[in-house]
């Protein structure tokens, strides 16, 4: 949990689905979530005006991806 911008690297095994949700712990504001491949290319983006964002991704082969939380105006939880 942290405010601001942060990147999490995640290993996703082949045949599994990554589901990531971020939401504010307390209070309101905005935050956005990108899922990027190992080279930094955008795979999925969740960018709304809500207090919660969610992405899903199921790679064909085992892959390390990055979850990038940005524009966070408050402390959040990543699940």
C-alpha positions in Angstrom: 0.0 0.0 0.0 1.3 3.4 -0.9 0.2 6.7 -2.5 1.6 8.0 -5.8 3.1 5.7 -8.5 4.4 2.2 -7.9 5.3 -0.9 -10.1 4.8 -4.5 -9.1 6.4 -7.4 -11.1 4.4 -10.6 -11.2 5.2 -14.0 -12.6 2.1 -15.4 -14.3 2.3 -19.2 -15.1 1.0 -20.5 -18.4 -2.6 -21.5 -18.2 -3.3 -19.3 -15.2 -5.2 -16.0 -15.1 -3.9 -12.9 -13.3 -6.7 -10.8 -11.8 -5.5 -7.6 -10.1 -7.7 -5.1 -8.3 -6.7 -1.9 -6.6 -8.9 0.2 -4.4 -8.5 2.9 -1.8 -8.3 1.9 1.8 -9.8 5.0 3.2 -11.3 8.1 1.5 -11.9 9.0 -2.1 -9.9 10.1 -5.1 -8.6 8.6 -8.3 -6.1 5.9 -9.3 -5.3 4.0 -12.5 -3.8 0.7 -13.4 -1.7 -0.6 -16.3 -0.6 -4.1 -17.0 2.6 -4.2 -19.1 4.7 -7.0 -20.6 8.4 -7.5 -19.8 9.4 -5.0 -22.5 7.1 -2.3 -21.1 4.4 -2.6 -23.8 0.8 -2.0 -22.6 -1.3 -5.2 -22.3 -4.3 -4.0 -20.4 -5.3 -0.6 -19.0 -8.0 0.3 -16.4 -8.4 4.0 -16.2 -11.7 5.3 -14.9 -12.8 8.0 -12.5 -13.8 5.3 -9.9 -12.0 4.5 -6.6 -11.3 0.9 -7.9 -9.5 -0.5 -11.0 -9.2 -4.0 -12.2 -7.3 -5.9 -14.9 -7.3 -9.5 -16.1 -4.7 -11.3 -18.2 -4.1 -15.0 -19.2 -0.8 -15.5 -21.0 -0.3 -18.3 -23.5 3.2 -19.0 -21.9 4.7 -18.2 -18.5 5.4 -14.5 -18.4 6.6 -11.8 -16.0 4.4 -8.8 -16.2 4.3 -5.4 -14.4 1.3 -3.9 -12.7 1.8 -0.1 -12.7 -0.4 1.9 -10.4 -0.4 5.6 -11.2 -2.3 8.8 -10.4 -3.0 7.5 -6.9 -4.3 10.4 -4.8 -4.6 8.3 -1.6 -3.3 5.1 0.0 -4.6 1.9 -1.8 -4.7 -1.8 -1.5 -3.6 -4.2 -4.3 -5.2 -7.6 -4.4 
